[in-house]
Amino acid sequence: MAGEQIRLLVVEDVPQVASHVRSLLQAQSQIKMLDVVTSGDRAVGSVAELRPDVVIVDALLQGRVSGQQVAEQIRRADPQVGVIMLTVPQNPVREDTERGIDAVLKMPFTGFDLTTLIRKVGETRAVESARAGSLVVTLFSPKGGVGRTTLAYNLAVALGKEHRVCLVDGSLQFSDLRGLLRVPAVAPSIVNLPTDRIKESDLTDVAWRDPSGIDILLAPPRVEMAEMVTTRDIEKVLSLLRQLYEFVIIDTRAALSDDVLVFLDSADLILQVLTYDSMAIRSLTMAAETFKAIGYPPSKLATILNRSDASGGFDKADVEQALGAAIDFEVVSDGRLVLSSNNEGLAFVASNPEAPISQGVLRVAESLATQLKGRTPALVNR
């Protein structure tokens, strides 16, 4: 969560305390205070609606629901949310993550005490959330024409046979998936989601259900509408998708713009797509230098060599030497099958699963499914 804004919800029935928290947070921008809930029985509903990263709960809440009960209810409803229990020295409270208390903040406290604890809890829960039973995979290529969108769609369909999958059209300007699948222009897209309070029902209304059974979150239907989607919108959407799906597959565009970097940052795995094309190889080599400067670990990156049987005079070992990394997956070419499938808006892994090209994509899907099994089991109901 480093560098990202932490969304905070406060459950507090004493106006003076809530006002003090708000005033201490005004001087900084890393923590956004979403709202103050004054009654414990409304806390869980507000968490579901506002999707905070961290919740501060007053241990001395008055009313039918105590502060401890609120913490336990939040932990059961959304285990990925961090909870800080606010108390006074006369009412000692101890940390107990199983009962929903990730940290304890004692009054009186300073702005440093408050912000430091919020950041610590938010970052800790973010790490645990990232390992929860979902895998976000972003397909990327700095050069167009390498088959990235076709691979993303077929990979999502292959995974959708056994898993709940959402395919995200990250080509916000030109909506590559909308074109590939010939989706009507009137079909809703990411711009139809609320700008602040995104709920599961909102995604259900907006997602396009593909005949294969996967859900697709489409890009806007017109180029100029891409400007309506902010990087914060993308972060919020991906955070919610991670909670609802086992796999989130993202198709990006050939760029390293702010929106694409959000898709890359959010990924558990970046699948770099290239072909035996000198420009594709050179571009991916340059991108690799950028990824290293950003601080992406090698484990975050994998490479797919598409059309691997069309070498064009190149040698695989030479490509690996240029990239400074091994090629992890290979998918052969089959122009006739790909063209006919794309023209019909179908996935070739479904229409002809025995074809060599389909087998290559299925091997990638099997590898990703194995990675998912190795992660911490999901903590939320799907």
ChimeraX attribute file (.defattr): number of C-alpha atoms within 10 A of each C-alpha:
attribute: neighborCount
match mode: 1-to-1
recipient: residues
	/A:1	15
	/A:2	10
	/A:3	6
	/A:4	12
	/A:5	15
	/A:6	21
	/A:7	19
	/A:8	24
	/A:9	24
	/A:10	24
	/A:11	25
	/A:12	25
	/A:13	19
	/A:14	13
	/A:15	11
	/A:16	10
	/A:17	14
	/A:18	18
	/A:19	12
	/A:20	13
	/A:21	19
	/A:22	16
	/A:23	11
	/A:24	15
	/A:25	17
	/A:26	12
	/A:27	10
	/A:28	10
	/A:29	11
	/A:30	15
	/A:31	20
	/A:32	17
	/A:33	19
	/A:34	16
	/A:35	16
	/A:36	20
	/A:37	19
	/A:38	18
	/A:39	18
	/A:40	25
	/A:41	16
	/A:42	13
	/A:43	24
	/A:44	19
	/A:45	13
	/A:46	16
	/A:47	20
	/A:48	16
	/A:49	14
	/A:50	17
	/A:51	23
	/A:52	23
	/A:53	26
	/A:54	27
	/A:55	27
	/A:56	24
	/A:57	28
	/A:58	27
	/A:59	23
	/A:60	17
	/A:61	22
	/A:62	15
	/A:63	11
	/A:64	10
	/A:65	15
	/A:66	17
	/A:67	24
	/A:68	19
	/A:69	17
	/A:70	26
	/A:71	29
	/A:72	19
	/A:73	19
	/A:74	23
	/A:75	23
	/A:76	17
	/A:77	17
	/A:78	17
	/A:79	21
	/A:80	25
	/A:81	22
	/A:82	28
	/A:83	31
	/A:84	25
	/A:85	25
	/A:86	25
	/A:87	20
	/A:88	15
	/A:89	10
	/A:90	7
	/A:91	10
	/A:92	11
	/A:93	18
	/A:94	10
	/A:95	13
	/A:96	12
	/A:97	15
	/A:98	12
	/A:99	17
	/A:100	23
	/A:101	23
	/A:102	23
	/A:103	20
	/A:104	21
	/A:105	20
	/A:106	16
	/A:107	11
	/A:108	11
	/A:109	12
	/A:110	12
	/A:111	16
	/A:112	11
	/A:113	12
	/A:114	16
	/A:115	16
	/A:116	12
	/A:117	16
	/A:118	25
	/A:119	19
	/A:120	15
	/A:121	19
	/A:122	28
	/A:123	19
	/A:124	15
	/A:125	21
	/A:126	20
	/A:127	12
	/A:128	13
	/A:129	20
	/A:130	20
	/A:131	18
	/A:132	21
	/A:133	22
	/A:134	26
	/A:135	24
	/A:136	24
	/A:137	25
	/A:138	27
	/A:139	25
	/A:140	28
	/A:141	27
	/A:142	23
	/A:143	20
	/A:144	16
	/A:145	12
	/A:146	19
	/A:147	15
	/A:148	24
	/A:149	24
	/A:150	19
	/A:151	21
	/A:152	25
	/A:153	25
	/A:154	20
	/A:155	24
	/A:156	30
	/A:157	28
	/A:158	26
	/A:159	23
	/A:160	20
	/A:161	13
	/A:162	10
	/A:163	15
	/A:164	18
	/A:165	25
	/A:166	28
	/A:167	29
	/A:168	27
	/A:169	27
	/A:170	27
	/A:171	23
	/A:172	28
	/A:173	17
	/A:174	19
	/A:175	22
	/A:176	21
	/A:177	24
	/A:178	23
	/A:179	14
	/A:180	17
	/A:181	17
	/A:182	13
	/A:183	16
	/A:184	10
	/A:185	12
	/A:186	8
	/A:187	15
	/A:188	19
	/A:189	23
	/A:190	25
	/A:191	20
	/A:192	14
	/A:193	19
	/A:194	12
	/A:195	15
	/A:196	13
	/A:197	13
	/A:198	18
	/A:199	16
	/A:200	14
	/A:201	8
	/A:202	13
	/A:203	21
	/A:204	12
	/A:205	12
	/A:206	19
	/A:207	21
	/A:208	21
	/A:209	13
	/A:210	15
	/A:211	11
	/A:212	14
	/A:213	15
	/A:214	21
	/A:215	24
	/A:216	24
	/A:217	24
	/A:218	25
	/A:219	26
	/A:220	28
	/A:221	23
	/A:222	12
	/A:223	12
	/A:224	11
	/A:225	14
	/A:226	19
	/A:227	11
	/A:228	13
	/A:229	18
	/A:230	13
	/A:231	15
	/A:232	15
	/A:233	19
	/A:234	17
	/A:235	17
	/A:236	15
	/A:237	19
	/A:238	20
	/A:239	17
	/A:240	15
	/A:241	22
	/A:242	20
	/A:243	23
	/A:244	20
	/A:245	18
	/A:246	24
	/A:247	25
	/A:248	26
	/A:249	26
	/A:250	29
	/A:251	29
	/A:252	27
	/A:253	25
	/A:254	16
	/A:255	16
	/A:256	16
	/A:257	9
	/A:258	11
	/A:259	23
	/A:260	22
	/A:261	14
	/A:262	16
	/A:263	24
	/A:264	24
	/A:265	16
	/A:266	20
	/A:267	22
	/A:268	18
	/A:269	20
	/A:270	24
	/A:271	25
	/A:272	21
	/A:273	27
	/A:274	31
	/A:275	24
	/A:276	21
	/A:277	17
	/A:278	13
	/A:279	14
	/A:280	19
	/A:281	21
	/A:282	17
	/A:283	16
	/A:284	22
	/A:285	17
	/A:286	13
	/A:287	19
	/A:288	19
	/A:289	12
	/A:290	13
	/A:291	16
	/A:292	11
	/A:293	9
	/A:294	10
	/A:295	9
	/A:296	15
	/A:297	9
	/A:298	12
	/A:299	9
	/A:300	15
	/A:301	19
	/A:302	17
	/A:303	22
	/A:304	23
	/A:305	20
	/A:306	23
	/A:307	19
	/A:308	18
	/A:309	14
	/A:310	13
	/A:311	12
	/A:312	11
	/A:313	8
	/A:314	12
	/A:315	10
	/A:316	15
	/A:317	12
	/A:318	10
	/A:319	22
	/A:320	14
	/A:321	10
	/A:322	14
	/A:323	19
	/A:324	11
	/A:325	15
	/A:326	15
	/A:327	18
	/A:328	13
	/A:329	18
	/A:330	21
	/A:331	22
	/A:332	18
	/A:333	17
	/A:334	14
	/A:335	11
	/A:336	8
	/A:337	17
	/A:338	19
	/A:339	12
	/A:340	13
	/A:341	20
	/A:342	16
	/A:343	12
	/A:344	12
	/A:345	18
	/A:346	21
	/A:347	26
	/A:348	25
	/A:349	24
	/A:350	15
	/A:351	12
	/A:352	14
	/A:353	16
	/A:354	13
	/A:355	14
	/A:356	15
	/A:357	23
	/A:358	26
	/A:359	16
	/A:360	21
	/A:361	26
	/A:362	21
	/A:363	16
	/A:364	20
	/A:365	19
	/A:366	14
	/A:367	11
	/A:368	18
	/A:369	17
	/A:370	11
	/A:371	12
	/A:372	19
	/A:373	12
	/A:374	11
	/A:375	14
	/A:376	14
	/A:377	12
	/A:378	16
	/A:379	18
	/A:380	15
	/A:381	9
	/A:382	10
